Amino acid sequence: MTLERFREGVWSTPRPARFFGVETGTRMTVVELGGGGLFVHSPVALDDATRAAVDALGEVRAVVAPSIFHHLHVGGWLAAYPDAVVAACPGLDLKRPDLAFTQVLGDQAHPVWAPDLDQVLVSSRRENEVGFFHRPSRTFICADLLLHLSTHPDEVTRFVARALGNSAPGVGWVEPLMVRDRKLARRQVDRMLAWDIDGVLLAHGEPLQHEGREALRHAYAWL
């Protein structure tokens, strides 16, 4: 297993994953913190190869489950790195009471990663998600906020994407159904658009090397 370098101090690794029987893929992102150590977003299964690759980069100081649906492998990371901050989006602490989360995420970044990353709790969505922005690399890091399956290599997945109207990151008829408070969503999206975003690492879809802020703006122009 290798971690793919996205920007200076930012790596990711894609993995297969199925949701309601559809292969959507998933992606873990690892950020090197300026003060030392690593921030792990949306952790994947921690096999020996993954642990060796991560440990080669530094000490894991934070593990973040950013949405209700990105939690399956947190337990393995918690056991392997008991001194790390293990944070969950709101609601996930109730969904997974078996996991000893250190913190429930909000709009305020934890001191471990605050010098490098900003965050916004998108509580207007039915699933809850926290979006992150790595200031040094101008990288937006998200789980489901910018779902994009239209270029997936699996033919069935591409068919599903067409049926959902998912022709670009975050675009499609499902997204309006996921938002329960449009006025609040508009404010939360605008806070993220205030970031100086260039690249994007999304869990379900290919990374965007540039023009990430425009992709986010386009996805939520309907609000």
C-alpha positions in Angstrom: 0.0 0.0 0.0 1.3 3.4 -0.9 0.1 6.9 0.1 -0.2 9.2 -3.0 1.3 12.6 -2.5 -1.3 15.3 -3.4 0.4 18.5 -2.2 3.3 19.3 0.0 2.5 17.6 3.4 -0.8 16.0 2.1 -1.3 12.4 1.0 -4.2 10.2 0.3 -5.1 6.6 -0.6 -8.2 5.4 -2.4 -9.9 2.1 -1.4 -12.8 0.1 -2.7 -16.1 0.6 -0.8 -19.7 -0.2 -1.5 -22.8 1.7 -0.4 -26.2 0.1 -0.9 -24.5 -2.4 -3.2 -22.9 0.2 -5.4 -19.1 0.5 -5.7 -18.4 4.1 -4.7 -14.9 3.9 -3.5 -13.6 5.8 -0.6 -10.5 7.8 0.2 -8.4 8.5 3.3 -6.4 11.7 3.6 -3.3 12.2 5.7 -2.0 15.7 6.6 1.4 16.5 8.1 0.9 19.0 10.8 3.3 21.9 11.1 4.0 21.3 14.7 4.8 17.6 14.0 2.6 14.5 13.7 -0.2 13.5 11.4 -3.9 14.3 11.0 -5.9 11.3 9.5 -9.2 12.0 7.8 -11.8 9.3 7.0 -9.6 6.3 8.0 -9.6 3.2 6.0 -8.8 -0.3 7.2 -5.5 -0.3 9.1 -3.7 -3.4 7.7 0.0 -3.9 8.2 1.0 -2.1 4.9 -1.2 0.9 5.7 0.2 1.2 9.2 3.8 1.0 7.9 3.2 3.7 5.2 1.5 6.0 7.7 4.2 5.4 10.4 6.9 6.2 7.9 5.4 9.8 7.7 5.3 10.5 11.4 3.3 10.0 14.6 -0.5 9.9 14.3 -1.8 12.7 16.5 -5.4 12.9 15.2 -7.9 10.6 13.6 -11.2 12.1 12.3 -14.4 10.5 11.3 -15.9 13.5 9.4 -19.4 12.2 8.6 -22.0 9.7 9.9 -21.0 7.2 7.2 -17.2 7.3 7.6 -16.7 5.3 10.8 -16.2 1.6 10.0 -12.5 1.5 10.6 -12.1 4.0 13.4 -11.9 1.3 16.1 -8.7 -0.2 14.6 -7.0 3.2 14.6 -8.1 4.0 18.1 -6.6 0.7 19.3 -3.3 1.3 17.3 -2.9 4.9 18.3 -4.4 5.3 21.9 -2.7 8.7 22.4 -4.2 10.3 19.3 -7.2 12.6 19.4 -10.1 10.6 17.9 -12.9 12.9 16.8 -16.4 12.3 15.4 -19.0 14.4 13.6 -22.1 15.1 15.7 -24.3 12.1 15.9 -21.6 9.6 15.3 -20.8 9.4 19.0 -24.4 8.3 19.5 -24.3 5.9 16.5 -21.1 4.3 17.7 -21.2 4.3 21.5 -18.7 1.5 21.4 -15.9 3.9 20.3 -14.3 6.1 22.9 -14.2 9.3 20.9 -12.0 12.1 22.4 -14.1 14.9 20.9 -17.3 15.6 19.0 -16.4 18.0 16.1 -17.9 21.5 15.7 -16.8 24.7 14.0 -13.8 25.1 16.3 -10.7 23.2 15.3 -8.9 21.2 18.0 -5.6 22.7 19.2 -3.8 19.7 17.7 -4.7 20.7 14.2 -5.9 24.3 14.5 -2.5 25.9 13.4 -2.9 24.1 10.0 -6.6 23.4 9.4 -9.9 25.2 9.5 -13.2 23.5 9.7 -16.9 24.0 9.3 -19.7 21.8 10.7 -22.3 21.3 7.9 -25.2 20.5 10.3 -27.7 21.5 7.6 -27.3 18.1 5.9 -29.2 15.1 7.2 -26.0 13.1 7.7 -23.9 15.9 9.3 -20.4 16.4 8.0 -17.4 18.6 8.9 -15.4 20.0 6.0 -11.7 20.8 6.5 -9.3 23.3 4.8 -5.6 22.8 5.0 -4.3 26.3 4.7 -0.6 25.6 3.8 -1.6 23.6 0.7 -4.9 25.3 0.0 -6.6 21.9 0.0 -10.3 21.3 0.8 -10.8 17.9 2.4 -14.3 16.4 2.5 -16.2 13.1 2.6 -19.6 13.3 1.0 -20.0 17.1 0.4 -18.7 16.8 -3.2 -19.7 13.2 -4.2 -18.6 12.5 -7.8 -19.1 9.1 -9.4 -19.6 9.9 -13.1 -15.9 9.1 -13.9 -15.7 5.9 -11.7 -14.2 2.9 -13.6 -17.1 0.6 -12.7 -19.8 0.7 -15.4 -22.7 0.1 -12.9 -21.4 3.0 -10.8 -21.3 5.3 -13.8 -24.9 4.2 -14.7 -26.1 5.1 -11.1 -24.3 8.4 -11.4 -26.2 9.2 -14.6 -29.5 8.3 -12.9 -28.7 10.6 -10.0 -27.6 13.4 -12.3 -24.2 13.3 -10.7 -22.2 14.8 -13.6 -19.8 16.9 -11.5 -18.7 17.0 -7.9 -21.6 17.5 -5.5 -24.1 17.8 -8.4 -27.4 15.8 -8.7 -31.0 15.7 -7.6 -30.2 13.8 -4.4 -28.3 16.7 -2.8 -31.3 19.0 -2.2 -33.0 16.1 -0.5 -30.1 15.7 1.9 -30.3 19.4 3.0 -32.9 20.0 5.8 -32.3 23.7 6.3 -31.4 25.6 3.1 -30.8 29.0 4.8 -28.4 27.4 7.3 -26.7 25.4 4.5 -26.2 28.6 2.5 -24.4 30.2 5.4 -22.2 27.1 6.0 -21.3 26.8 2.4 -20.4 30.5 2.2 -18.1 30.0 5.2 -16.3 27.3 3.2 -16.2 29.4 0.0 -14.4 32.1 2.0 -11.4 29.7 2.2 -8.7 30.1 -0.4 -9.4 26.7 -1.9 -7.4 25.3 -4.9 -7.2 21.5 -4.7 -9.9 19.1 -3.3 -9.5 15.7 -1.8 -13.0 14.0 -1.8 -13.8 10.6 -0.5 -15.9 9.4 -3.5 -14.4 10.6 -6.7 -11.1 11.7 -8.3 -9.2 14.5 -6.6 -9.4 18.0 -8.1 -6.0 19.5 -8.6 -7.2 23.1 -9.1 -10.3 25.3 -9.1 -11.8 23.5 -6.1 -13.6 26.6 -4.9 -15.4 26.9 -8.2 -16.4 23.2 -7.9 -17.8 23.8 -4.5 -19.6 27.0 -5.6 -21.1 25.2 -8.6 -22.3 22.3 -6.5 -24.3 24.5 -4.1 -25.4 27.2 -6.5 -29.0 26.1 -6.1 -29.1 27.1 -2.4 
